[in-house]
Amino acid sequence: MAEQRVVAHGPGRVNLIGEHTDYNDGLALPFAIDRGVTVTAVPLLTGDEIEAVANDLGERDAFPLAAPPRAEGWRAFVRGTVAGLQAAGHVLRPCRLIIDGDLPHGAGLSSSAALGAALCLALVEDENPDRIGLAKLCSRVENDWVGAETGLLDQLAVLCGEAGHALRIDFRTLAVVPVPLELGDWQLVTLDSGASHEHAAGGYNERRAECRAACEALGVTSLRDAPPDAAERLPEPLSRRVRHVATENARVAAMIEALAAEDFAAAGRLLDASHASLRDDYEASVVEVEAAVADLRHAGAAGARMVGGGFGGSVLALFGPGAVPPAAALAVAPGPPARRLRAG
Ligand code: GLA
């Protein structure tokens, strides 16, 4: 860790399309957004502890640097990241971590990946760290310390994003390719459904278990290898889960084509199709999310779909020229990735 004060920012993310595909070795098209989490690391000259202050929550934590004990909630992310960085060979020193942010929690914009990335960049000495390595580390923290079996989507989006671009991520190879996301006078917005989602609880881990069961039944190691007739060969609900993953991967490819052709009406239809699949085949929607989708469509959205892990969180919508999103909606555009803002 640096001997001076370091300020690092981790953005939130929106996934344009490709939901619940990451842990199935599939495709997704996320982008980092402007809002996020900022971590200021201030070296402490005495003691052997890390102190952490979450300003937006009005809460604090303190724990021994050498062996962070288990904890819940945001503390698990901080302690797990400190433990994970040291296990990966990074030398950390006692410090105070001041956490600020303007991302709503539980709104499906990945405040957790934003926090993890900002913590890493505030704590590691190397100014150009291996970002894919850090994404894997942050994902392990979420799996091992928080108990959410999430994939790598959020962490890669946040750490490898590029301003003005979405990222085509192939989770089988971890190849990350920037795709220009220029919408002219169209715009993307998110609307918080008000139903907070929790990966560690809820149906997220259950869906992962169903995908594993489908792989076992099909005799494949990943749903990327599922045969074309997989859905017909499986019992319900595995059949529908597998159909969602296959059709969603195809929609990622179709979205890239629609963007290249500047066919934004087609992009909107793909958002609608993704939502229908997440609602009917993946059964990851809830009434509050459906109400938010209805509000957005009523306001004239060309397409709308739930984003992130589901079972709550936000809805993403695409609006054409002249259409006015609901007042509570947040405009989102692809911004830069997690980065150090200042050192010294
Ligand atoms: C959450 C997880 C991601 C991904 C999405 C669904 O955001 O953190 O790994 O699985 O849900 O696409």
Boltz pocket constraint, residues with backbone or C-beta under 6 A from the ligand:
constraints:
  - pocket:
      binder: B
      contacts: [[A, 18], [A, 19], [A, 20], [A, 21], [A, 22], [A, 23], [A, 150], [A, 151], [A, 152], [A, 153], [A, 154], [A, 199], [A, 308], [A, 309], [A, 310]]
      max_distance: 6.0
